[in-house]
Amino acid sequence: MARIQKDRGGWQPQATLNRQDPGLIHVHGLGINPADGTLYAATHTGLFTVRDGAGQRVADRLQDTTGFTVVGPTTSWAAATPTSATSS
C-alpha cells in the first residue's frame, strides 16, 4: 500500500499520462475527507476528487487504484498497480 497525503508540496506523480486520459471509470472505492468534505473516488484509472458531479484527477498519472480508505483528515491509504497507459 502507498500512503497518499496532500501537503504544501502537492501530489508527487510517479508516472505521467502519455495518451488521452480515459477519465473516471470503474470505481473501486469512495471516501470523504473529514477535513473539508471532499469526495474521493478510487478507480481503474486513478484517484479523483468529485465535485458538482464531475471528476478531477488528483495527480498526473494513471493507475488501477484497487484499494482505498480515508484514515483521517487529509490522509488516505491506497493500493494501486500501474496500467498499460503509464510511461516508464
Backbone hydrogen bonds, N-H to C=O, Kabsch-Sander energy under -0.5 kcal/mol:
donor,donor_aa,acceptor,acceptor_aa,energy
2,A,78,A,-3.2
4,I,76,S,-2.1
5,Q,3,R,-0.5
6,K,74,T,-0.8
10,G,7,D,-2.0
18,N,85,A,-1.0
25,I,23,G,-0.9
28,H,42,A,-3.4
29,G,42,A,-1.8
31,G,40,Y,-1.9
33,N,38,T,-2.7
36,D,33,N,-0.8
37,G,33,N,-2.8
39,L,50,V,-0.7
40,Y,31,G,-3.5
41,A,48,F,-2.8
42,A,29,G,-2.8
43,T,41,A,-0.6
43,T,46,G,-2.7
44,H,25,I,-1.2
44,H,26,H,-1.4
45,T,25,I,-0.6
46,G,43,T,-1.3
48,F,41,A,-2.2
49,T,56,Q,-2.5
50,V,39,L,-2.4
51,R,54,A,-2.3
54,A,51,R,-2.2
56,Q,49,T,-2.7
58,V,47,L,-2.8
61,R,59,A,-2.1
64,D,81,T,-3.4
65,T,43,T,-2.3
65,T,63,Q,-1.2
66,T,64,D,-1.3
66,T,79,A,-1.1
67,G,79,A,-1.9
69,T,77,W,-2.2
71,V,69,T,-0.5
71,V,75,T,-2.0
72,G,75,T,-1.3
75,T,72,G,-2.0
76,S,4,I,-1.9
77,W,69,T,-2.8
78,A,2,A,-2.0
79,A,67,G,-2.2
81,T,64,D,-1.4
83,T,62,L,-0.6
86,T,83,T,-1.6
87,S,16,T,-1.1
